[in-house]
Amino acid sequence: QVQLVESGVGSVQPGGSLRLSCGVSGRKISMTALAWYRQRPGKEREFVARIRNGGNIEYANFVKGRFNISRNKAHDMVFLQMSSLNADDTAIYYCKAVTNWGANIWGQGTQVTVSS
């Protein structure tokens, strides 16, 4: 069984920064990409950022240079460094792994709240 577990401090003030981590545990699998998604209150889940095996990185338009995704391959971890956070970034953030055979594995999500 493979599990993704997200972690990171949950609350931050507007303009602040936060780093989310996601670790892959369980049996070893081959992944083609790791990604972050989020679901804001009352909205559908949306794409935030993706890093592929070859190092290619993509961001959603709303990131606008505020977020940075990185990966530690040796420890099967992916990170999302977020800065200049605002209330619209309040959401549950999910980590997703894409396997070599095309399956998506999701983490349980971690709540991020941006509030003064």
C-alpha positions, -999 to 999 in steps of 0.1 A, spaced: 0 0 0 13 35 -9 3 65 11 9 102 7 10 123 39 10 161 38 22 183 66 28 220 73 18 247 97 -20 254 92 -24 291 99 -6 322 86 -13 359 84 -19 377 51 14 383 34 31 355 52 48 323 41 42 287 46 59 255 35 40 223 29 56 189 28 44 156 13 60 123 20 54 90 1 54 60 23 47 23 19 59 1 -9 82 16 -35 65 27 -67 76 45 -99 62 79 -102 62 102 -132 52 133 -114 42 148 -80 18 177 -78 -1 199 -54 -38 207 -57 -61 227 -35 -98 230 -27 -110 264 -15 -143 266 5 -173 260 -18 -150 255 -48 -139 225 -68 -104 211 -64 -79 229 -86 -44 224 -98 -16 244 -81 18 230 -92 35 200 -107 70 187 -109 78 159 -134 106 133 -132 127 152 -157 125 183 -137 98 201 -157 77 223 -135 43 239 -141 23 263 -120 -13 275 -121 -17 310 -133 -29 323 -99 5 313 -84 21 343 -101 56 336 -89 45 333 -52 49 295 -49 78 272 -55 75 234 -59 105 212 -52 113 175 -48 136 153 -28 138 122 -49 160 103 -25 134 106 2 103 106 -20 92 140 -8 77 170 -25 75 205 -11 54 236 -17 69 268 -5 42 295 -5 48 332 0 27 364 -2 -3 345 9 -37 360 10 -72 350 21 -79 335 -14 -52 309 -7 -72 295 22 -79 259 12 -72 223 18 -40 215 0 -36 180 -14 -5 162 -27 -8 138 -56 15 113 -71 11 101 -107 24 66 -111 41 51 -142 10 32 -150 -12 64 -149 -28 60 -115 -33 90 -92 -26 86 -55 -39 114 -33 -29 124 2 -55 132 28 -51 169 25 -39 196 49 -57 228 59 -41 261 52 -58 292 66 -47 327 58 -63 351 83 -54 381 104 
